[in-house]
């Protein structure tokens, strides 16, 4: 009996051993021309390159900053190939595992109290949603909008008065599991909104006139997986037919130019858009909720990382949206306002021309649905840490982002009917 228990224990231990990234590297390369861009694409075919920016090799183009992760074993041959072709590169991260462990560089303030200066697990975030409702019952309510593939509840926190007909903004965080600074911002936003109502002039004015619907973690299963198993996991955790590869990229799963020519059909790719549009429970829960509140939702904001950008439609085409001038003006002032706090520089523009084409994204879907003020933030940093922003930067990132969100919300309140 003891032997069976021991074998079971060993099997369990083996099954749940988290992925380690010892001595893996992150390279930054800037191809000078199409020839150099093609060299990177060719290297991706023969080596396992995990693209951080852009998110897939087919987006690589001349004069684009390209960040990719590579194993210790393959890093020498990659360096050799780059040197051979006289390509300029730098190594942003020399030992990925070390940087992962160094993320947690903030000590717990008070044990038992929710910390806004630390990254929080899903369990802590769920407990926090209850706490917020309990602490601010007149201002915060919790709505279950659906469940995930692994049966975790999708909660939206509504901040504002009971009146459903007032103007509203929908904001989501954590659509990509590894972008931990994103859910950290949603928690900060809810906390600050509730705490500063009646004290901060702008926040009081906003909450007196409008509601916010905040989804603190969109991709819960993926987020849990990024904590327990693979820190750099991006997709959700749904099973794919006829493939051992798990997960769909939720931000390619919306019904807008879905599965266009630039989409991958391969379930093993990080940007796999799913078998059909809105195939994922998480996507459907969000689209159903937004559609059922369409009369009141005047703005949609989605929070990502990294690269310090404020983006707006379109992602699936280089065609500009009808109100491009207005969105551009709002984004320009938004980034200027953000920079007033710590001089953090953001760039702004339509997704397709500012970064690369992204079919099936939540932003374009919301815009085409009729929500004409839609924005995506790519939070800190510009690549020094990438997805592994240290906790010591959470508060400053949240404080500066809050300024831009308040400005956008104020603009939406004033300029929508």
C-alpha positions in Angstrom: 0.0 0.0 0.0 2.8 2.4 0.9 4.5 1.6 -2.3 1.4 2.5 -4.3 1.0 5.7 -2.4 4.7 6.5 -3.1 4.4 5.8 -6.8 1.2 8.0 -6.9 3.0 10.8 -5.1 6.0 10.6 -7.5 3.6 10.6 -10.5 1.7 13.6 -9.1 5.0 15.5 -8.4 6.2 14.8 -11.9 2.9 15.8 -13.5 2.9 19.2 -11.8 6.6 20.2 -12.1 6.5 23.8 -13.3 8.4 24.8 -16.4 11.8 26.3 -15.6 13.6 28.7 -17.8 17.2 28.4 -16.5 19.7 30.4 -18.6 17.1 31.0 -21.3 17.7 34.3 -23.1 15.6 37.1 -24.6 17.2 38.7 -27.7 16.3 42.0 -29.2 17.1 42.4 -32.9 16.2 45.2 -35.3 16.3 44.0 -38.9 17.5 46.8 -41.1 15.9 45.5 -44.3 13.6 42.8 -45.7 16.5 40.5 -46.1 17.4 40.6 -42.4 13.7 40.3 -41.5 13.6 37.1 -43.6 16.6 35.8 -41.8 14.7 36.0 -38.5 11.7 34.3 -40.0 14.0 31.5 -41.3 15.6 31.1 -37.9 12.1 30.7 -36.4 11.5 27.8 -38.8 14.6 25.9 -37.7 14.8 26.9 -34.1 12.2 27.3 -31.3 11.9 31.0 -30.9 9.2 32.3 -28.6 8.2 35.7 -29.9 7.5 38.3 -27.2 7.2 41.2 -29.7 5.7 40.9 -32.3 3.7 37.9 -31.1 4.4 35.7 -34.2 7.3 35.4 -36.7 5.1 36.4 -39.7 4.7 39.9 -38.4 8.5 40.5 -38.4 9.4 43.4 -40.8 12.2 45.7 -41.6 13.0 48.4 -38.9 10.8 46.6 -36.4 12.1 45.9 -32.9 11.9 42.2 -32.4 12.1 40.5 -29.0 12.2 36.7 -28.8 13.1 34.1 -26.2 15.4 31.2 -26.9 16.6 28.2 -24.9 20.2 28.0 -23.5 21.0 25.2 -25.9 20.0 27.2 -29.0 21.2 30.6 -28.0 24.7 30.1 -29.2 23.7 29.1 -32.7 21.2 32.0 -32.8 24.0 34.4 -31.8 26.3 32.9 -34.4 23.7 33.3 -37.2 23.0 36.9 -36.2 26.8 37.7 -36.1 27.3 35.9 -39.5 24.7 38.1 -41.1 26.0 41.3 -39.4 22.7 41.9 -37.6 22.7 44.2 -34.7 21.2 42.6 -31.5 21.3 42.9 -27.8 20.5 40.3 -25.1 17.8 41.9 -22.9 17.6 38.9 -20.5 20.5 36.6 -19.9 18.8 34.2 -17.4 15.1 34.1 -17.7 14.5 32.0 -14.6 16.5 34.5 -12.5 14.4 37.4 -13.8 11.2 35.4 -13.1 12.2 34.9 -9.5 13.3 38.5 -9.0 9.9 39.8 -10.0 8.7 39.3 -6.5 10.8 42.2 -5.1 8.2 43.8 -2.8 7.7 42.6 0.8 4.1 41.9 2.0 2.8 45.1 3.7 0.4 43.5 6.2 -0.2 39.8 6.1 -3.9 39.1 5.5 -4.5 42.5 3.8 -4.8 42.6 0.0 -1.7 44.1 -1.4 -1.8 46.4 -4.4 2.0 46.5 -4.6 2.3 42.7 -5.3 1.1 40.3 -8.0 -1.9 38.4 -6.6 -3.0 34.8 -7.3 -6.5 34.1 -8.7 -7.6 32.9 -5.2 -6.5 36.2 -3.7 -8.2 38.2 -6.4 -11.5 36.3 -5.9 -11.4 37.0 -2.1 -10.6 40.6 -2.9 -13.7 40.9 -5.1 -15.9 39.9 -2.1 -14.0 42.2 0.2 -14.6 45.2 -2.2 -18.4 44.5 -2.3 -18.5 44.1 1.5 -16.5 47.3 2.1 -18.3 49.5 -0.4 -21.8 48.0 -0.8 -23.2 51.3 -2.1 -20.5 51.7 -4.8 -19.3 48.2 -5.8 -21.3 45.2 -6.9 -20.2 41.8 -8.3 -21.8 40.3 -11.4 -21.1 36.7 -12.5 -21.1 36.9 -16.3 -20.2 33.2 -17.0 -17.6 30.6 -16.3 -14.3 29.5 -17.9 -13.5 26.2 -19.5 -12.2 24.9 -16.1 -15.4 26.2 -14.4 -13.9 29.3 -12.7 -16.4 32.1 -12.3 -16.0 35.2 -14.5 -16.7 38.2 -12.3 -17.3 41.7 -13.4 -17.2 44.4 -10.7 -19.6 47.3 -11.3 -18.4 50.5 -9.8 -20.9 53.4 -9.6 -24.5 53.9 -8.6 -27.3 51.4 -9.0 -28.8 53.1 -12.1 -28.2 50.8 -15.1 -29.1 53.4 -17.7 -26.2 55.8 -16.9 -23.3 55.9 -19.3 -20.7 53.2 -18.7 -17.2 52.1 -19.6 -16.3 48.4 -19.8 -12.7 47.6 -18.9 -11.0 44.2 -18.9 -7.6 43.0 -17.8 -5.6 39.8 -18.2 -6.8 38.6 -21.6 -3.3 37.2 -22.0 -2.2 35.1 -19.0 1.4 36.2 -18.7 0.7 39.9 -18.7 0.5 40.1 -14.9 0.7 43.9 -14.6 -2.7 44.0 -16.4 -4.8 42.4 -13.6 -2.7 44.3 -11.1 -4.0 47.5 -12.7 -7.6 46.5 -12.7 -7.4 45.8 -8.9 -5.7 49.2 -8.4 -8.4 50.9 -10.5 -11.3 49.4 -8.5 -9.6 50.1 -5.2 -8.8 53.8 -6.0 -12.2 54.5 -7.6 -14.0 53.3 -4.5 -11.6 54.8 -2.0 -11.3 58.2 -3.6 -15.0 58.8 -4.3 -16.0 61.9 -2.4 -12.3 62.9 -2.0 -10.9 63.1 -5.5 -12.7 65.7 -7.6 -12.4 63.9 -11.0 -13.2 60.5 -9.7 -16.2 61.8 -7.8 -17.5 63.6 -10.9 -17.1 60.4 -13.0 -18.8 58.1 -10.5 -21.7 60.6 -10.0 -22.4 60.4 -13.7 -21.3 57.1 -15.0 -20.6 53.4 -14.1 -17.5 51.3 -14.8 -17.7 47.5 -15.5 -14.4 46.0 -14.6 -13.4 42.4 -15.5 -10.2 42.0 -13.3 -9.1 38.8 -15.0 -10.4 37.8 -18.4 -8.3 34.7 -18.9 -8.6 33.1 -15.5 -7.5 29.5 -16.4 -4.5 30.8 -18.2 -3.6 33.1 -15.4 -3.8 30.3 -12.9 -1.6 28.2 -15.2 0.9 31.0 -15.5 1.3 31.0 -11.7 1.4 27.3 -11.2 3.0 25.8 -14.3 4.3 28.1 -16.9 5.0 31.8 -16.1 5.0 32.6 -19.8 1.7 31.0 -20.8 -0.5 33.3 -23.0 -3.7 31.5 -24.2 -6.6 30.1 -22.3 -6.7 26.4 -21.4 -9.3 24.9 -23.7 -8.6 21.5 -25.4 -8.2 21.5 -29.2 -9.6 18.8 -31.3 -7.0 16.5 -33.0 -4.2 18.3 -31.2 -2.2 17.8 -28.0 -1.7 21.5 -27.9 -3.9 23.4 -25.4 -5.4 26.8 -25.6 -6.8 29.6 -27.8 -5.7 33.2 -27.9 -8.8 34.9 -26.6 -7.7 38.2 -28.3 -7.9 36.5 -31.7 -11.2 34.7 -31.0 -13.7 37.6 -31.5 -16.0 37.7 -34.5 -14.3 40.4 -36.4 -12.2 39.5 -39.5 -11.7 36.2 -37.6 -9.2 33.8 -39.0 -8.1 36.1 -41.8 -5.1 35.4 -44.0 -2.6 36.5 -41.3 -4.1 34.1 -38.7 -2.5 30.8 -37.8 -4.4 27.6 -38.2 -2.0 25.8 -35.9 -3.4 25.1 -32.3 0.2 24.9 -31.1 0.8 28.6 -31.9 0.5 31.3 -29.3 -1.9 33.2 -31.5 -4.2 30.4 -32.4 -7.7 32.0 -32.9 -9.7 28.9 -32.0 -11.8 26.6 -34.3 -14.6 29.2 -34.9 -15.2 32.8 -33.8 -16.4 33.0 -30.1 -15.6 29.3 -29.6 -14.4 30.1 -26.1 -16.6 30.4 -23.1 -14.7 33.4 -21.9 -15.1 35.3 -25.2 -18.8 34.5 -25.3 -19.4 35.6 -21.7 -17.9 39.0 -22.4 -19.6 39.5 -25.8 -23.0 38.5 -24.3 -22.5 40.9 -21.4 -21.4 43.9 -23.5 -24.2 43.3 -26.0 -26.8 43.2 -23.2 -25.5 46.5 -21.9 -24.9 48.1 -25.3 -27.3 51.0 -24.6 -25.2 52.3 -21.8 -21.6 51.2 -22.7 -20.0 54.2 -24.4 -16.3 53.2 -24.0 -14.3 50.0 -24.0 -10.8 49.8 -22.6 -8.6 46.7 -22.6 -5.3 46.5 -20.7 -2.3 44.6 -22.0 1.5 44.6 -21.6 4.2 45.3 -22.7 5.6 48.2 -24.9 4.1 51.4 -23.6 1.5 52.2 -26.2 -2.0 53.5 -26.4 -3.8 51.9 -29.3 -7.1 52.2 -31.1 -8.8 50.6 -34.1 -8.3 49.0 -36.5 -6.2 46.0 -35.9 -7.4 43.8 -38.7 -7.0 46.4 -41.5 -4.8 49.4 -42.2 -7.9 51.3 -43.2 -8.6 54.1 -40.6 -11.8 54.2 -38.6 -14.3 57.1 -39.4 -13.4 58.9 -36.1 -9.7 58.3 -36.4 -8.9 62.0 -35.9 -10.9 62.0 -32.6 -9.4 58.8 -31.3 -5.9 60.1 -32.2 -6.5 63.3 -30.4 -7.8 61.5 -27.2 -4.8 59.1 -27.3 -2.3 61.9 -27.8 -3.6 63.8 -24.7 -4.0 60.6 -22.8 -0.3 59.7 -23.3 0.7 63.3 -22.5 -1.3 63.2 -19.2 0.2 59.8 -18.4 3.7 61.2 -18.8 3.1 64.0 -16.3 3.6 61.6 -13.4 7.0 59.9 -14.0 7.8 61.0 -17.6 7.0 57.6 -19.0 6.9 57.8 -22.7 4.1 56.1 -24.6 3.5 56.1 -28.3 -0.1 56.0 -29.8 -1.9 55.1 -33.0 -4.1 52.6 -34.8 -3.1 49.0 -34.0 -2.4 47.8 -37.6 0.1 50.6 -38.4 1.5 51.1 -34.9 2.3 47.5 -34.2 1.0 44.9 -36.6 -2.3 43.4 -37.9 -4.4 41.6 -35.2 -7.5 40.0 -36.6 -10.2 38.8 -34.2 -9.4 41.3 -31.4 -11.7 42.5 -28.7 -11.0 46.1 -29.5 -12.1 45.9 -33.1 -15.1 43.8 -32.2 -16.3 46.4 -29.6 -15.7 49.2 -32.1 -17.7 47.5 -34.9 -20.5 46.8 -32.4 -20.9 50.6 -32.1 -18.7 51.5 -29.2 -16.8 54.3 -30.9 -14.3 55.0 -28.1 -12.2 51.9 -27.7 -8.6 51.8 -26.5 -6.0 49.3 -25.7 -3.2 50.1 -23.3 0.1 48.2 -23.6 1.6 49.0 -20.1 5.2 49.1 -19.0 7.9 48.4 -19.9 9.7 48.8 -23.3 11.3 45.4 -23.0 14.0 45.4 -20.3 11.7 43.1 -18.3 8.9 42.6 -20.8 6.2 40.4 -19.3 8.2 40.1 -16.1 7.9 43.6 -14.7 9.1 43.6 -11.1 6.6 44.3 -8.4 8.5 47.4 -7.4 7.1 49.0 -10.6 3.4 48.1 -10.0 2.4 51.1 -8.1 4.1 53.7 -10.4 2.7 51.9 -13.5 -0.8 52.0 -12.0 -0.6 55.6 -10.8 0.4 56.9 -14.2 -2.1 54.7 -16.1 -4.9 55.9 -13.8 -4.3 59.5 -15.0 -4.8 58.5 -18.7 -7.9 56.4 -17.9 -9.5 59.3 -15.9 -8.9 61.6 -18.8 -10.4 59.2 -21.4 -13.4 58.5 -19.1 -13.9 62.3 -18.7 -13.8 62.7 -22.4 -16.3 59.9 -23.0 -18.6 61.3 -20.4 -18.6 64.7 -22.1 -18.6 63.7 -25.7 -21.0 60.8 -26.1 -24.8 60.9 -26.1 
